[in-house]
């Protein structure tokens, strides 16, 4: 089993704490079996035997299916079909030192990830083409630069497109913004395109955390705060 760097940020992660107890335990066990890229087969029967080798009589495929969905809904993992058609998962921002070649194909819909000099995945490759004069005959060459992932900027605000999307999805944009900020900053999330990440969250897990429009206040996990009236 590969050694893993488990950061204490998981304790204060809004996403992790929004999971059920069983799903959180599954996610923690999942971190122990994925490869250096955070990838592993998403076949429920296989995950049950690998994550719970001594409790295979208690943990069934249907349990794994539910926990996978919970983890995906809060943005902890990505589920996809590999180029070979096999169900695969990848832990988001796994951030482990790369030692071996992955046994599992990458997500064909994801941007190519860069590997730094110390063999750790910390950035996403984005080709920005710049024209430069070459010393030989003034030919034009192309240089690809790299943008690194970053934390949610302090001045980040939802755009008009987000408000329209929230309206279409039946999401309270103000509550969604608060929950999203807590999730991003509290969990130390690192992304390249935060606007797109917010749009995806509105379409998925924020639909439950900030559903509809109401005057009932929410806690940082997006759950209604109960107000007791003493009579």
N, CA, C and O of each residue as an XYZ file, in Angstrom:
924
protein
N       0.845     -1.186      0.000
C       0.000      0.000      0.000
C       0.885      1.242      0.000
O       1.810      1.323      0.808
N       0.636      2.209     -0.873
C       1.471      3.398     -0.935
C       1.268      4.286      0.278
O       0.182      4.332      0.856
N       2.343      5.003      0.665
C       2.217      5.947      1.770
C       1.448      7.159      1.277
O       1.521      7.504      0.097
N       0.716      7.802      2.161
C      -0.132      8.912      1.784
C       0.107     10.102      2.703
O       0.344      9.942      3.901
N       0.041     11.298      2.123
C       0.108     12.525      2.898
C      -1.327     12.967      3.135
O      -1.993     13.431      2.210
N      -1.810     12.828      4.368
C      -3.165     13.218      4.709
C      -3.124     14.529      5.476
O      -2.591     14.590      6.584
N      -3.685     15.574      4.890
C      -3.606     16.900      5.477
C      -4.747     17.133      6.458
O      -5.845     16.600      6.293
N      -4.464     17.959      7.509
C      -5.474     18.181      8.531
C      -6.634     19.016      8.028
O      -7.635     19.158      8.731
N      -6.526     19.579      6.819
C      -7.614     20.368      6.273
C      -8.886     19.568      6.074
O      -9.976     20.136      6.010
N      -8.754     18.257      5.975
C      -9.923     17.402      5.775
C     -10.872     17.485      6.963
O     -12.079     17.296      6.812
N     -10.328     17.769      8.149
C     -11.167     17.842      9.351
C     -12.126     19.013      9.279
O     -13.258     18.921      9.754
N     -11.676     20.131      8.681
C     -12.496     21.331      8.600
C     -13.135     21.504      7.229
O     -13.738     22.542      6.955
N     -13.012     20.508      6.371
C     -13.581     20.603      5.033
C     -15.102     20.574      5.087
O     -15.696     19.645      5.635
N     -15.730     21.602      4.511
C     -17.189     21.645      4.458
C     -17.726     20.471      3.645
O     -18.734     19.865      4.009
N     -17.047     20.156      2.545
C     -17.490     19.064      1.689
C     -17.460     17.736      2.438
O     -18.425     16.972      2.393
N     -16.345     17.459      3.129
C     -16.217     16.197      3.861
C     -17.242     16.122      4.991
O     -17.849     15.076      5.220
N     -17.428     17.236      5.694
C     -18.356     17.236      6.821
C     -19.820     17.213      6.397
O     -20.706     17.018      7.228
N     -20.074     17.410      5.118
C     -21.449     17.311      4.633
C     -21.822     15.874      4.278
O     -22.985     15.585      3.994
N     -20.846     14.980      4.293
C     -21.105     13.569      4.021
C     -21.732     12.891      5.225
O     -21.607     13.362      6.356
N     -22.401     11.794      4.972
C     -22.854     10.965      6.088
C     -21.624     10.327      6.731
O     -20.543     10.320      6.142
N     -21.792      9.792      7.941
C     -20.665      9.175      8.629
C     -20.089      8.035      7.798
O     -18.872      7.886      7.685
N     -20.966      7.243      7.226
C     -20.503      6.089      6.454
C     -19.749      6.541      5.192
O     -18.730      5.953      4.828
N     -20.259      7.587      4.533
C     -19.613      8.070      3.309
C     -18.261      8.710      3.613
O     -17.324      8.587      2.824
N     -18.156      9.394      4.758
C     -16.868      9.991      5.128
C     -15.835      8.905      5.390
O     -14.689      9.018      4.953
N     -16.232      7.854      6.099
C     -15.313      6.741      6.352
C     -14.893      6.106      5.037
O     -13.727      5.753      4.861
N     -15.827      5.959      4.121
C     -15.505      5.398      2.808
C     -14.488      6.282      2.077
O     -13.532      5.778      1.489
N     -14.698      7.592      2.117
C     -13.786      8.513      1.432
C     -12.380      8.422      2.027
O     -11.396      8.433      1.287
N     -12.279      8.333      3.329
C     -10.963      8.223      3.970
C     -10.282      6.898      3.584
O      -9.072      6.872      3.357
N     -11.024      5.838      3.512
C     -10.455      4.553      3.091
C     -10.077      4.600      1.618
O      -9.084      4.009      1.197
N     -10.881      5.310      0.847
C     -10.611      5.428     -0.578
C      -9.257      6.078     -0.823
O      -8.546      5.699     -1.753
N      -8.898      7.047      0.000
C      -7.619      7.731     -0.158
C      -6.429      6.793      0.026
O      -5.321      7.089     -0.420
N      -6.667      5.662      0.685
C      -5.580      4.714      0.937
C      -5.343      3.751     -0.217
O      -4.274      3.148     -0.314
N      -6.332      3.602     -1.092
C      -6.180      2.593     -2.147
C      -5.969      3.187     -3.544
O      -5.522      2.486     -4.452
N      -6.286      4.471     -3.721
C      -6.097      5.073     -5.043
C      -4.603      5.172     -5.360
O      -3.762      5.087     -4.465
N      -4.285      5.352     -6.646
C      -2.876      5.478     -7.012
C      -2.386      6.903     -6.762
O      -3.112      7.719     -6.194
N      -1.159      7.205     -7.183
C      -0.568      8.511     -6.910
C      -1.301      9.659     -7.581
O      -1.094     10.821     -7.233
N      -2.151      9.338     -8.534
C      -2.939     10.348     -9.227
C      -4.333     10.488     -8.625
O      -5.137     11.300     -9.082
N      -4.612      9.695     -7.601
C      -5.933      9.727     -6.983
C      -6.966      8.925     -7.740
O      -8.164      9.137     -7.555
N      -6.529      8.005     -8.593
C      -7.454      7.264     -9.448
C      -7.605      5.805     -8.998
O      -6.708      5.202     -8.409
N      -8.776      5.284     -9.307
C      -9.014      3.864     -9.045
C     -10.273      3.447     -9.798
O     -11.039      4.287    -10.272
N     -10.468      2.156     -9.897
C     -11.674      1.635    -10.532
C     -12.895      2.073     -9.728
O     -12.855      2.123     -8.499
N     -13.982      2.391    -10.435
C     -15.216      2.796     -9.763
C     -16.249      1.681     -9.757
O     -17.438      1.937     -9.564
N     -15.807      0.451     -9.965
C     -16.718     -0.694     -9.906
C     -17.055     -0.961     -8.435
O     -16.154     -1.280     -7.659
N     -18.311     -0.840     -8.032
C     -18.688     -0.952     -6.619
C     -18.228     -2.246     -5.952
O     -17.751     -2.212     -4.818
N     -18.360     -3.369     -6.624
C     -17.974     -4.646     -6.016
C     -16.481     -4.680     -5.695
O     -16.069     -5.197     -4.656
N     -15.677     -4.120     -6.600
C     -14.239     -4.098     -6.379
C     -13.878     -3.156     -5.243
O     -13.022     -3.478     -4.419
N     -14.521     -1.995     -5.191
C     -14.257     -1.041     -4.116
C     -14.650     -1.611     -2.758
O     -13.975     -1.366     -1.759
N     -15.726     -2.359     -2.724
C     -16.154     -2.964     -1.463
C     -15.095     -3.923     -0.930
O     -14.798     -3.926      0.265
N     -14.525     -4.739     -1.820
C     -13.529     -5.715     -1.384
C     -12.196     -5.055     -1.040
O     -11.480     -5.546     -0.167
N     -11.849     -3.957     -1.704
C     -10.559     -3.296     -1.460
C     -10.610     -2.371     -0.258
O      -9.647     -2.293      0.505
N     -11.720     -1.672     -0.079
C     -11.822     -0.728      1.035
C     -12.250     -1.402      2.337
O     -11.941     -0.915      3.425
N     -12.965     -2.527      2.221
C     -13.472     -3.211      3.419
C     -13.165     -4.715      3.324
O     -14.087     -5.530      3.314
N     -11.893     -5.084      3.255
C     -11.542     -6.495      3.070
C     -11.984     -7.402      4.218
O     -12.188     -8.599      4.017
N     -12.134     -6.839      5.421
C     -12.542     -7.652      6.572
C     -14.014     -7.478      6.907
O     -14.501     -8.046      7.884
N     -14.728     -6.695      6.101
C     -16.152     -6.470      6.350
C     -16.964     -6.670      5.071
O     -18.005     -6.041      4.882
N     -16.485     -7.537      4.210
C     -17.119     -7.746      2.916
C     -18.536     -8.297      3.063
O     -19.357     -8.164      2.156
N     -18.815     -8.914      4.203
C     -20.164     -9.447      4.424
C     -21.144     -8.357      4.849
O     -22.358     -8.557      4.798
N     -20.614     -7.194      5.273
C     -21.464     -6.102      5.735
C     -21.625     -5.003      4.676
O     -22.692     -4.401      4.559
N     -20.579     -4.750      3.922
C     -20.598     -3.663      2.928
C     -20.911     -4.240      1.554
O     -20.174     -5.078      1.035
N     -22.009     -3.782      0.977
C     -22.454     -4.281     -0.316
C     -22.260     -3.230     -1.405
O     -21.972     -2.066     -1.128
N     -22.422     -3.667     -2.629
C     -22.240     -2.778     -3.775
C     -23.177     -1.580     -3.713
O     -22.794     -0.474     -4.096
N     -24.411     -1.788     -3.232
C     -25.370     -0.692     -3.169
C     -24.918      0.394     -2.191
O     -25.209      1.574     -2.390
N     -24.205     -0.009     -1.130
C     -23.658      0.980     -0.203
C     -22.588      1.811     -0.892
O     -22.568      3.035     -0.766
N     -21.707      1.151     -1.615
C     -20.630      1.842     -2.321
C     -21.203      2.821     -3.344
O     -20.710      3.941     -3.478
N     -22.243      2.400     -4.064
C     -22.861      3.263     -5.064
C     -23.385      4.551     -4.426
O     -23.220      5.637     -4.982
N     -24.008      4.426     -3.271
C     -24.543      5.594     -2.565
C     -23.421      6.505     -2.091
O     -23.519      7.725     -2.227
N     -22.349      5.929     -1.532
C     -21.243      6.751     -1.022
C     -20.472      7.429     -2.152
O     -19.997      8.554     -1.999
N     -20.352      6.745     -3.276
C     -19.712      7.366     -4.434
C     -20.508      8.586     -4.891
O     -19.933      9.627     -5.206
N     -21.809      8.453     -4.924
C     -22.654      9.558     -5.347
C     -22.536     10.729     -4.381
O     -22.468     11.881     -4.807
N     -22.512     10.439     -3.079
C     -22.367     11.514     -2.097
C     -21.046     12.260     -2.291
O     -21.003     13.490     -2.268
N     -19.976     11.499     -2.480
C     -18.658     12.111     -2.661
C     -18.602     12.944     -3.943
O     -17.972     14.000     -3.983
N     -19.270     12.452     -4.987
C     -19.280     13.190     -6.243
C     -20.129     14.451     -6.136
O     -19.768     15.493     -6.683
N     -21.258     14.359     -5.432
C     -22.165     15.498     -5.333
C     -21.528     16.687     -4.629
O     -21.864     17.831     -4.935
N     -20.614     16.443     -3.689
C     -19.975     17.556     -2.973
C     -18.620     17.921     -3.576
O     -17.905     18.767     -3.039
N     -18.271     17.288     -4.682
C     -17.059     17.669     -5.391
C     -15.767     17.056     -4.890
O     -14.689     17.567     -5.190
N     -15.851     15.958     -4.125
C     -14.635     15.318     -3.611
C     -14.012     14.374     -4.629
O     -12.795     14.183     -4.641
N     -14.835     13.788     -5.476
C     -14.324     12.876     -6.503
C     -14.999     13.168     -7.838
O     -16.056     13.797     -7.898
N     -14.370     12.704     -8.889
C     -14.942     12.764    -10.223
C     -15.131     11.337    -10.727
O     -14.215     10.519    -10.649
N     -16.311     11.045    -11.239
C     -16.598      9.739    -11.808
C     -16.668      9.878    -13.325
O     -17.299     10.799    -13.845
N     -16.018      8.961    -14.026
C     -16.021      9.033    -15.485
C     -15.748      7.655    -16.064
O     -15.258      6.751    -15.387
N     -16.081      7.529    -17.336
C     -15.749      6.318    -18.082
C     -14.435      6.564    -18.811
O     -14.300      7.547    -19.539
N     -13.471      5.676    -18.617
C     -12.170      5.832    -19.253
C     -12.289      5.590    -20.755
O     -13.351      5.222    -21.259
N     -11.186      5.803    -21.452
C     -11.176      5.598    -22.900
C     -11.459      4.137    -23.251
O     -11.857      3.829    -24.375
N     -11.254      3.247    -22.293
C     -11.550      1.833    -22.525
C     -12.974      1.478    -22.124
O     -13.384      0.323    -22.241
N     -13.728      2.465    -21.653
C     -15.115      2.240    -21.290
C     -15.345      1.742    -19.883
O     -16.474      1.397    -19.534
N     -14.300      1.693    -19.057
C     -14.437      1.193    -17.694
C     -14.738      2.346    -16.733
O     -14.136      3.413    -16.852
N     -15.669      2.148    -15.771
C     -15.962      3.193    -14.793
C     -14.742      3.457    -13.908
O     -14.156      2.532    -13.347
N     -14.374      4.718    -13.793
C     -13.165      5.113    -13.070
C     -13.482      6.309    -12.186
O     -14.395      7.082    -12.477
N     -12.729      6.457    -11.113
C     -12.893      7.613    -10.233
C     -11.552      8.301    -10.051
O     -10.494      7.695    -10.222
N     -11.616      9.560     -9.705
C     -10.409     10.316     -9.392
C     -10.716     11.290     -8.265
O     -11.668     12.065     -8.352
N      -9.914     11.253     -7.210
C     -10.093     12.191     -6.104
C      -9.643     13.569     -6.562
O      -8.554     13.719     -7.117
N     -10.464     14.559     -6.335
C     -10.170     15.925     -6.776
C      -9.049     16.522     -5.927
O      -9.068     16.425     -4.700
N      -8.075     17.137     -6.594
C      -6.941     17.780     -5.898
C      -6.270     16.834     -4.906
O      -6.066     17.184     -3.744
N      -5.933     15.645     -5.367
C      -5.332     14.649     -4.476
C      -3.967     15.099     -3.962
O      -3.618     14.833     -2.812
N      -3.190     15.782     -4.815
C      -1.936     16.428     -4.408
C      -0.953     15.492     -3.707
O      -0.468     15.798     -2.618
N      -0.668     14.376     -4.318
C       0.351     13.476     -3.781
C       1.567     13.492     -4.696
O       1.458     13.772     -5.890
N       2.711     13.190     -4.129
C       3.929     13.124     -4.922
C       3.826     11.955     -5.913
O       3.501     10.830     -5.531
N       4.103     12.235     -7.169
C       3.980     11.207     -8.204
C       5.197     10.291     -8.200
O       6.327     10.756     -8.351
N       4.970      8.989     -8.028
C       6.072      8.030     -7.995
C       5.997      7.031     -9.147
O       7.024      6.608     -9.678
N       4.795      6.663     -9.524
C       4.637      5.633    -10.545
C       3.650      6.092    -11.610
O       2.883      7.030    -11.396
N       3.676      5.431    -12.744
C       2.722      5.709    -13.805
C       1.358      5.186    -13.393
O       1.244      4.102    -12.821
N       0.335      5.957    -13.684
C      -1.010      5.558    -13.289
C      -1.452      4.319    -14.043
O      -1.189      4.175    -15.237
N      -2.131      3.420    -13.331
C      -2.678      2.221    -13.951
C      -4.049      2.493    -14.556
O      -4.604      1.649    -15.260
N      -4.594      3.679    -14.277
C      -5.934      4.004    -14.727
C      -5.899      5.218    -15.646
O      -5.244      6.211    -15.330
N      -6.591      5.154    -16.774
C      -6.601      6.275    -17.716
C      -7.178      7.533    -17.074
O      -8.041      7.454    -16.200
N      -6.695      8.689    -17.512
C      -7.191      9.953    -16.988
C      -8.570     10.248    -17.554
O      -9.022      9.607    -18.503
N      -9.222     11.216    -16.961
C     -10.545     11.630    -17.415
C     -10.417     12.280    -18.791
O      -9.757     13.312    -18.908
N     -11.017     11.720    -19.825
C     -10.870     12.286    -21.166
C     -11.464     13.679    -21.304
O     -11.138     14.396    -22.250
N     -12.339     14.076    -20.369
C     -12.960     15.396    -20.439
C     -12.219     16.449    -19.619
O     -12.583     17.625    -19.649
N     -11.173     16.032    -18.882
C     -10.450     16.960    -18.017
C      -9.251     17.552    -18.733
O      -8.713     16.967    -19.673
N      -8.837     18.744    -18.262
C      -7.643     19.365    -18.794
C      -6.418     18.559    -18.404
O      -6.406     17.922    -17.351
N      -5.392     18.578    -19.236
C      -4.145     17.871    -18.940
C      -3.469     18.499    -17.744
O      -3.352     19.722    -17.674
N      -3.016     17.682    -16.792
C      -2.380     18.203    -15.598
C      -0.874     18.216    -15.753
O      -0.278     17.314    -16.340
N      -0.275     19.265    -15.211
C       1.178     19.407    -15.268
C       1.821     18.747    -14.060
O       1.190     18.603    -13.014
N       3.054     18.354    -14.203
C       3.815     17.774    -13.101
C       5.031     18.648    -12.866
O       5.797     18.917    -13.791
N       5.211     19.095    -11.622
C       6.306     19.993    -11.298
C       7.614     19.229    -11.197
O       7.643     18.006    -11.336
N       8.699     19.961    -10.955
C      10.016     19.341    -10.913
C      10.159     18.308     -9.803
O      10.940     17.364     -9.914
N       9.390     18.501     -8.730
C       9.499     17.527     -7.640
C       8.499     16.388     -7.821
O       8.243     15.619     -6.895
N       7.933     16.289     -9.037
C       7.018     15.201     -9.414
C       5.695     15.271     -8.679
O       5.052     14.244     -8.459
N       5.275     16.481     -8.292
C       3.994     16.625     -7.627
C       3.022     17.373     -8.517
O       3.374     18.391     -9.113
N       1.783     16.865     -8.610
C       0.798     17.516     -9.456
C       0.212     18.704     -8.732
O      -0.517     18.535     -7.754
N       0.517     19.911     -9.195
C       0.015     21.106     -8.532
C      -0.563     22.112     -9.493
O      -1.039     23.158     -9.052
N      -0.547     21.855    -10.761
C      -1.028     22.849    -11.711
C      -1.762     22.191    -12.852
O      -1.660     20.986    -13.082
N      -2.497     23.010    -13.551
C      -3.197     22.546    -14.731
C      -2.629     23.256    -15.936
O      -2.464     24.475    -15.924
N      -2.329     22.502    -16.974
C      -1.734     23.084    -18.172
C      -2.777     23.827    -18.976
O      -3.849     23.296    -19.266
N      -2.462     25.045    -19.331
C      -3.304     25.819    -20.224
C      -2.396     26.468    -21.242
O      -1.505     27.239    -20.886
N      -2.617     26.163    -22.505
C      -1.785     26.720    -23.550
C      -2.226     28.135    -23.878
O      -3.350     28.358    -24.328
N      -1.339     29.084    -23.652
C      -1.568     30.464    -24.042
C      -0.547     30.781    -25.116
O       0.644     30.884    -24.824
N      -0.993     30.936    -26.350
C      -0.089     31.107    -27.468
C       0.368     32.546    -27.558
O      -0.450     33.465    -27.579
N       1.669     32.742    -27.610
C       2.250     34.059    -27.759
C       3.195     34.038    -28.938
O       4.034     33.143    -29.048
N       3.070     35.013    -29.821
C       3.938     35.107    -30.979
C       5.231     35.808    -30.598
O       5.220     36.860    -29.958
N       6.338     35.213    -30.999
C       7.647     35.787    -30.722
C       8.493     35.751    -31.980
O       8.353     34.843    -32.799
N       9.374     36.739    -32.139
C      10.298     36.745    -33.259
C      11.461     35.825    -32.964
O      12.128     35.959    -31.938
N      11.700     34.899    -33.857
C      12.831     33.984    -33.725
C      14.083     34.665    -34.276
O      13.999     35.502    -35.174
N      15.229     34.304    -33.736
C      16.485     34.896    -34.193
C      16.785     34.537    -35.639
O      17.541     35.240    -36.311
N      16.201     33.450    -36.122
C      16.511     32.994    -37.471
C      15.412     33.425    -38.442
O      14.369     32.780    -38.550
N      15.667     34.520    -39.139
C      14.756     34.950    -40.191
C      13.439     35.515    -39.708
O      12.497     35.635    -40.492
N      13.349     35.864    -38.444
C      12.132     36.470    -37.934
C      10.923     35.564    -37.952
O       9.795     36.044    -38.061
N      11.133     34.262    -37.847
C      10.020     33.319    -37.862
C       9.231     33.420    -36.557
O       9.767     33.764    -35.503
N       7.980     33.119    -36.664
C       7.110     33.158    -35.501
C       7.110     31.795    -34.814
O       6.924     30.760    -35.454
N       7.317     31.814    -33.538
C       7.259     30.580    -32.764
C       6.164     30.721    -31.720
O       5.730     31.831    -31.412
N       5.724     29.605    -31.182
C       4.678     29.611    -30.180
C       5.236     29.118    -28.852
O       5.964     28.127    -28.791
N       4.886     29.812    -27.821
C       5.351     29.432    -26.487
C       4.130     29.164    -25.615
O       3.208     29.977    -25.548
N       4.137     28.034    -24.961
C       3.021     27.676    -24.084
C       3.378     28.028    -22.653
O       4.410     27.588    -22.145
N       2.544     28.809    -22.003
C       2.764     29.158    -20.608
C       1.802     28.358    -19.739
O       0.868     27.739    -20.249
N       2.027     28.369    -18.431
C       1.232     27.583    -17.519
C       0.607     28.465    -16.460
O       1.265     29.330    -15.882
N      -0.652     28.239    -16.217
C      -1.345     28.924    -15.137
C      -1.544     27.930    -14.007
O      -1.979     26.802    -14.233
N      -1.227     28.347    -12.802
C      -1.369     27.456    -11.667
C      -2.740     27.610    -11.031
O      -3.369     28.666    -11.095
N      -3.180     26.523    -10.415
C      -4.422     26.588     -9.671
C      -4.226     27.503     -8.469
O      -3.094     27.717     -8.035
N      -5.296     28.037     -7.934
C      -5.193     28.981     -6.822
C      -6.437     28.866     -5.942
O      -7.418     28.218     -6.308
N      -6.374     29.508     -4.778
C      -7.518     29.557     -3.890
C      -8.551     30.537     -4.431
O      -8.251     31.341     -5.313
N      -9.746     30.469     -3.909
C     -10.801     31.384     -4.327
C     -10.386     32.819     -4.009
O     -10.123     33.125     -2.846
N     -10.319     33.706     -4.997
C      -9.905     35.095     -4.752
C     -10.836     35.788     -3.761
O     -12.033     35.504     -3.717
N     -10.273     36.703     -2.964
C     -11.070     37.409     -1.968
C     -12.166     38.256     -2.598
O     -13.228     38.453     -2.008
N     -11.899     38.756     -3.802
C     -12.875     39.630     -4.454
C     -13.803     38.886     -5.410
O     -14.509     39.510     -6.203
N     -13.803     37.559     -5.338
C     -14.652     36.796     -6.255
C     -16.122     37.027     -5.940
O     -16.527     37.013     -4.777
N     -16.912     37.238     -6.978
C     -18.356     37.413     -6.856
C     -19.041     36.667     -8.005
O     -18.472     36.548     -9.090
N     -20.257     36.166     -7.774
C     -20.994     35.510     -8.857
C     -21.274     36.482     -9.997
O     -21.514     37.668     -9.770
N     -21.242     35.980    -11.194
C     -21.522     36.797    -12.373
C     -23.003     36.699    -12.751
O     -23.759     35.908    -12.187
N     -23.392     37.530    -13.723
C     -24.790     37.530    -14.166
C     -25.194     36.154    -14.687
O     -26.332     35.723    -14.502
N     -24.257     35.468    -15.340
C     -24.551     34.129    -15.854
C     -24.832     33.150    -14.728
O     -25.660     32.251    -14.878
N     -24.139     33.318    -13.582
C     -24.379     32.457    -12.423
C     -25.784     32.696    -11.871
O     -26.482     31.750    -11.508
N     -26.191     33.951    -11.810
C     -27.513     34.290    -11.277
C     -28.608     33.694    -12.149
O     -29.610     33.188    -11.645
N     -28.409     33.757    -13.461
C     -29.395     33.183    -14.366
C     -29.434     31.668    -14.240
O     -30.506     31.063    -14.252
N     -28.247     31.051    -14.118
C     -28.176     29.600    -13.963
C     -28.853     29.177    -12.666
O     -29.590     28.191    -12.640
N     -28.604     29.920    -11.587
C     -29.230     29.600    -10.304
C     -30.746     29.702    -10.403
O     -31.471     28.882     -9.840
N     -31.215     30.709    -11.120
C     -32.659     30.866    -11.314
C     -33.229     29.681    -12.080
O     -34.290     29.162    -11.735
N     -32.527     29.259    -13.110
C     -32.981     28.122    -13.918
C     -32.992     26.818    -13.121
O     -33.850     25.959    -13.329
N     -32.018     26.679    -12.197
C     -31.889     25.436    -11.428
C     -32.657     25.468    -10.117
O     -32.660     24.485     -9.376
N     -33.313     26.594     -9.822
C     -34.058     26.695     -8.569
C     -33.176     26.813     -7.353
O     -33.499     26.276     -6.293
N     -32.048     27.519     -7.493
C     -31.072     27.676     -6.414
C     -31.059     29.119     -5.931
O     -31.062     30.048     -6.738
N     -31.045     29.306     -4.615
C     -30.926     30.645     -4.027
C     -29.481     31.105     -4.201
O     -28.587     30.561     -3.554
N     -29.237     32.079     -5.045
C     -27.872     32.483     -5.388
C     -27.115     33.041     -4.193
O     -25.910     32.818     -4.076
N     -27.787     33.756     -3.307
C     -27.103     34.331     -2.144
C     -26.630     33.238     -1.193
O     -25.498     33.271     -0.711
N     -27.490     32.287     -0.932
C     -27.101     31.179     -0.057
C     -26.040     30.321     -0.724
O     -25.096     29.861     -0.081
N     -26.208     30.113     -2.019
C     -25.231     29.310     -2.752
C     -23.854     29.944     -2.683
O     -22.853     29.240     -2.554
N     -23.792     31.267     -2.769
C     -22.508     31.975     -2.708
C     -21.844     31.793     -1.357
O     -20.639     31.553     -1.278
N     -22.636     31.909     -0.285
C     -22.087     31.754      1.072
C     -21.568     30.339      1.287
O     -20.456     30.146      1.778
N     -22.376     29.352      0.918
C     -21.980     27.944      1.095
C     -20.756     27.623      0.247
O     -19.855     26.909      0.689
N     -20.729     28.153     -0.971
C     -19.606     27.887     -1.876
C     -18.315     28.486     -1.327
O     -17.270     27.837     -1.376
N     -18.366     29.710     -0.806
C     -17.169     30.338     -0.228
C     -16.657     29.531      0.961
O     -15.456     29.290      1.085
N     -17.577     29.114      1.839
C     -17.172     28.317      3.006
C     -16.533     27.007      2.579
O     -15.536     26.569      3.153
N     -17.122     26.386      1.559
C     -16.577     25.120      1.044
C     -15.193     25.328      0.451
O     -14.286     24.536      0.705
N     -15.021     26.380     -0.334
C     -13.762     26.629     -1.029
C     -12.653     27.033     -0.069
O     -11.552     26.485     -0.121
N     -12.939     27.990      0.807
C     -11.905     28.506      1.708
C     -11.699     27.599      2.913
O     -10.567     27.399      3.355
N     -12.779     27.054      3.444
C     -12.654     26.167      4.606
C     -11.944     24.871      4.277
O     -11.265     24.294      5.127
N     -12.102     24.409      3.035
C     -11.464     23.158      2.630
C     -10.152     23.348      1.914
O      -9.524     22.375      1.496
N      -9.719     24.612      1.765
C      -8.453     24.877      1.077
C      -8.466     24.424     -0.368
O      -7.458     23.933     -0.876
N      -9.601     24.585     -1.038
C      -9.730     24.128     -2.413
C      -8.866     24.953     -3.359
O      -8.695     26.158     -3.173
N      -8.326     24.289     -4.374
C      -7.473     24.931     -5.365
C      -7.989     24.590     -6.760
O      -8.030     23.425     -7.156
N      -8.381     25.628     -7.494
C      -8.881     25.421     -8.853
C      -8.322     26.477     -9.788
O      -7.847     27.527     -9.356
N      -8.386     26.181    -11.068
C      -7.912     27.125    -12.073
C      -9.009     28.099    -12.489
O      -8.771     29.302    -12.600
N     -10.209     27.576    -12.716
C     -11.314     28.403    -13.182
C     -12.446     28.353    -12.155
O     -13.281     27.449    -12.186
N     -12.468     29.304    -11.269
C     -13.449     29.305    -10.194
C     -14.861     29.578    -10.686
O     -15.823     29.066    -10.113
N     -15.003     30.377    -11.739
C     -16.339     30.649    -12.264
C     -16.990     29.375    -12.778
O     -18.168     29.125    -12.523
N     -16.217     28.570    -13.506
C     -16.739     27.311    -14.007
C     -17.034     26.337    -12.880
O     -18.010     25.589    -12.936
N     -16.173     26.348    -11.839
C     -16.385     25.471    -10.690
C     -17.686     25.810     -9.981
O     -18.418     24.920     -9.550
N     -17.973     27.118     -9.862
C     -19.213     27.552     -9.218
C     -20.421     27.148    -10.057
O     -21.436     26.707     -9.518
N     -20.314     27.298    -11.366
C     -21.413     26.893    -12.255
C     -21.714     25.411    -12.102
O     -22.875     25.010    -12.020
N     -20.657     24.596    -12.063
C     -20.838     23.154    -11.906
C     -21.459     22.820    -10.553
O     -22.283     21.912    -10.448
N     -21.056     23.565     -9.507
C     -21.608     23.332     -8.173
C     -23.100     23.665     -8.143
O     -23.877     22.970     -7.489
N     -23.504     24.727     -8.850
C     -24.916     25.095     -8.905
C     -25.726     23.975     -9.546
O     -26.849     23.690     -9.131
N     -25.147     23.350    -10.555
C     -25.858     22.280    -11.272
C     -25.909     20.982    -10.470
O     -26.752     20.126    -10.737
N     -25.011     20.826     -9.485
C     -24.920     19.552     -8.759
C     -25.230     19.711     -7.270
O     -26.399     19.763     -6.887
N     -24.207     19.788     -6.434
C     -24.435     19.698     -4.991
C     -25.075     20.928     -4.369
O     -25.708     20.812     -3.319
N     -24.935     22.108     -4.977
C     -25.575     23.298     -4.417
C     -27.093     23.286     -4.623
O     -27.812     24.055     -3.986
N     -27.571     22.424     -5.499
C     -29.020     22.332     -5.706
C     -29.721     21.848     -4.447
O     -30.892     22.153     -4.225
N     -28.996     21.089     -3.619
C     -29.561     20.624     -2.352
C     -29.200     21.550     -1.198
O     -30.004     21.775     -0.293
N     -27.980     22.086     -1.238
C     -27.512     22.932     -0.146
C     -28.162     24.312     -0.139
O     -28.294     24.929      0.918
N     -28.568     24.798     -1.306
C     -29.161     26.140     -1.397
C     -30.410     26.085     -2.280
O     -30.587     26.908     -3.178
N     -31.247     25.129     -2.015
C     -32.411     24.911     -2.847
C     -33.489     25.944     -2.580
O     -33.813     26.227     -1.426
N     -34.052     26.515     -3.653
C     -35.184     27.416     -3.558
C     -34.874     28.732     -2.887
O     -33.718     29.028     -2.586
N     -35.873     29.500     -2.660
C     -35.749     30.813     -2.021
C     -36.598     30.814     -0.768
O     -37.795     30.532     -0.814
N     -35.969     31.134      0.355
C     -36.673     31.116      1.627
C     -36.004     32.070      2.586
O     -34.855     32.462      2.383
N     -36.730     32.453      3.647
C     -36.163     33.336      4.660
C     -35.511     32.562      5.794
O     -35.019     33.171      6.744
N     -35.495     31.234      5.719
C     -34.893     30.421      6.772
C     -33.379     30.488      6.653
O     -32.839     30.146      5.601
N     -32.665     30.921      7.711
C     -31.200     31.002      7.636
C     -30.549     29.644      7.580
O     -31.101     28.664      8.081
N     -29.349     29.573      6.959
C     -28.612     28.327      6.826
C     -27.317     28.374      7.617
O     -26.731     29.440      7.806
N     -26.871     27.197      8.082
C     -25.567     27.117      8.715
C     -24.503     26.971      7.624
O     -24.854     26.872      6.448
N     -23.177     26.953      7.991
C     -22.122     26.862      6.972
C     -22.202     25.630      6.083
O     -21.616     25.612      5.001
N     -22.928     24.587      6.528
C     -23.064     23.381      5.716
C     -24.294     23.445      4.813
O     -24.610     22.490      4.104
N     -24.987     24.599      4.851
C     -26.143     24.751      3.988
C     -27.414     24.153      4.555
O     -28.404     24.010      3.837
N     -27.406     23.797      5.841
C     -28.577     23.203      6.472
C     -29.384     24.287      7.194
O     -28.796     25.207      7.762
N     -30.715     24.196      7.182
C     -31.545     25.196      7.864
C     -31.245     25.241      9.352
O     -31.080     24.203      9.992
N     -31.177     26.446      9.898
C     -30.954     26.634     11.329
C     -32.304     26.621     12.025
O     -33.184     27.418     11.701
N     -32.465     25.729     12.968
C     -33.725     25.638     13.689
C     -33.799     26.702     14.768
O     -32.879     26.851     15.573
N     -34.884     27.431     14.780
C     -35.076     28.483     15.769
C     -36.209     28.037     16.700
O     -37.346     27.833     16.274
N     -35.870     27.895     17.957
C     -36.846     27.408     18.943
C     -37.505     28.586     19.635
O     -36.830     29.487     20.133
N     -38.804     28.570     19.661
C     -39.570     29.622     20.332
C     -40.064     29.099     21.666
O     -40.899     28.196     21.733
N     -39.533     29.683     22.718
C     -39.973     29.275     24.052
C     -41.305     29.918     24.371
O     -41.451     31.135     24.261
N     -42.269     29.122     24.760
C     -43.595     29.651     25.111
C     -43.945     29.241     26.536
O     -45.019     29.583     27.030
